[in-house]
Amino acid sequence: MLDFSERIRELQVAVAAAAGGTLRRESQFRFTYDAEAHRPISLIMPLADREFIDTALFAVMDMNLPEGFLLRQIYERSPKAPPTEMHLLALMGANGIGRLAYLRPGTPPPTPQPVQRDRLLRQGAGRNGEVFSDLVDAYLSTGSGLSGVQPKIIVPERTTFPVPNLIVKAAGSEYPGLVANEFLCLEVAAHAGIDTPRHELSDDGALLVIDRFDLRDGEQRLGFEDMAALADLRVGGALSDRKYRGSYEDVVALIETFATDKSAALRAFYEQLVLSILVRNGDAHLKNFGLLYDDERVWLAPVYDVLTTTIYPYERNDGVRVTDRTMALKLRRGKHARTYPLPADLRAFGEQVCRVSNAVKVISRLRESMAGVLASYRGDTRFELSMMQPLAAEWQNSMEAYAN
């Protein structure tokens, strides 16, 4: 771990292991491209502008700052000297999703020890979660580039990989069966033909192992920015509610602005949106959709961070436990509510906003995939009945609601 009592004023920012620029923390944040830089660090920070100044950390950098579980782990390990944003970037190093790396001048990046995918899947989280806890201890010392509130960390499968290539998620006690829930939702996406990263559930159902989707052939790093970053929103810390502002129509506008093949990207987004609506994923916010890019094109990232949220009630300030049955964003701009859309409204959004000619077929295909996944994993001992029964009930209700 870094010594957070030591102030960091400057970091070198590399782009896919090549020249990028320098980030300085003065009275403001200042980023300057190197003279030899030939790739931008962000789709909204072009090379031609050379220098950028802002009172807040730049959105593409804020995007991967640890939050939730990992941030708590970092604070627990350094209670007397809490980290600054520069410390967190330095801790993340080269491990963030996307092609950026943050290096302290004159300090070589640490080399993490590899883990075995098959071993993780066989042993799972351990009797008391000690396996995942050990992973956290080991890899906080070498950086972690995953944001979000769920317990998750990036680890390398082999030393030959230039960056850690596996995302490992654990089920937290607050949300029983969370990773098994996400596995099932990813299976629905994969069976429906939606672009989905390789994903496997451990034998005990407590660890979800996912291949990073921002690596080509396991090595070449692709650019990645989520929709909050592309909208130039900083969502870390106290401002995390910003990822819940806006509408899915706003996401469409961002895709139309940046995607190379706009038609393909809009169709892919509509499929991901329908997936989230049908499985009742109420956390499909701006950070859970993103764009990948290389030097030639920009396209929608595969589906990620999707699960059925309506099986997890929460406690209001008055102590009453309730279930949130609203979406993370409004469907359209304006004064529309966040309630799940009626079938006709969902079809109209696909045809009118995303310009998908056969929206009915997209919905039908996902309904069939949900039914198939439920049938395939019925009786699988990795899925506890306390999670599986309410999830199946939610899916059945949703499939019936969108039958027409």
Buried (B, 14 or more C-beta within 10 A) or exposed (E): EBEBEEEBEEBBBBBBEEBBBBBBBEEEBBBBBBEEBEBBBBBBBEEEEBEBEEEBBBBBBBBBBBBBBBBEBBEEBBEEEEBBBBBBBBBBBBBBBBBBBBBBEEEEBEEBEBBEBEEBBEBBBBEEBEBBBEBBEBBBBBBBBBBBBBBBBBBBBEEEBBBBBBBBBBBBEEBBBBBBBBBBBBBBBBBBEBBBBBBBBBEBBBBBBBBBBBBEEBEEBBBBBBBBBBBBBBBBEEEBEBBBBBBBBBBBBBBBEBBEEBEEBBBBBBBBBBBBBBBBBBBBBBBBBBBBBBEEEBBBBBBBBBBBBBBBEEEEEEEEEEBBEEBBBBBBEEEEEBEBBEBEBBBBBBBEBBBBEEBBEBBBBBBBBBBBBBEEBEEEEBBEEEBBEBBBEBBEEBBEBBEE
